[in-house]
Amino acid sequence: MHEPRRRQLYAARIQELSPTMRRVVLTGDDLEPEFPFPARAATDHVKLAVPDPSTGEIPLPGPGEKPTGLRDYTIRHFDADARELTLDFVTHEHGAVGRWAAAAEPGSKLGVLGPRGSQIFPANCAEYLLVADETALPAAERFLEELPSTTTVRVVAIARGAPRELGGGREAQITWLPEIDGTGLVKTVAELPLAANCFVFGAGEAAMMAPLRRHLRDERGLPPERMSVRGYWKLGTAGNPPAEE
């Protein structure tokens, strides 16, 4: 667990990753050099708040107040020397943070709270299989960058648009899929071999991750300690909490 911190940051740089994804590098005096960024904590996330359109104020909760109406985003990278926090956004028009990301430019302000804690994923696996939709690609890229070089990594990426480079050029088998349903995803994963000493990470839309979890458990016989599969958002509904593994 980490001590909660409230920060008002601003966009320093913006990179277009694809027609549907933007990378925003945040900085500011509130961003502490000791920001928690442990290795292999690929699902660490912060809560974000956009400025009030009428006042320009950022509605971050005070000490002891429970955060409400905030959205969770995966931490893509942190540079302690430059004091820069990098987040990747799927751009869309049906949420305040998505709209902020689509319109953001250098100087755009954003409230950042957390991370509350870190889950460290195992490093002593011969093989990792990463299954991620667009919202989970930042976590998949962190795995690609931070897992030991001796670990074999396969990626099944569910994303719109053309494939792009992931994870700083690490050698990995990457399969790009268009937006498909859970049945199509399971069919793709069923054709992939899994080493005895493997770990499977899956994250994305709930209706897609549920069949994958059942397949890994019931058909591939993977024990709970060898997988983490979460459906942490639901199509048509904003602000869903992560589903249990």
Buried (B, 14 or more C-beta within 10 A) or exposed (E): EBEBBBBBBBBBEBEEBBEBBBBBBBBBEBBEEEBBBEEBBBBBBBBBBBBEEEEEEBBBBEEEEEBEEBBBBBBBBBBEEEBBBBBBBBBEEEBBBBBBBBEBEEEBBBBBBBBBEBEEBEBEBEBBBBBBBBBBBBBBBBBBBBBEEEBBBBBBBBBEEEEEEBBEEBEBEBBBBEEBEBEBBBEBBEEBEBEEEBBBBBBBBBEBBBBBBEBBBEEBEBEEEBBBBBBBBBEEEEEBEBBEE
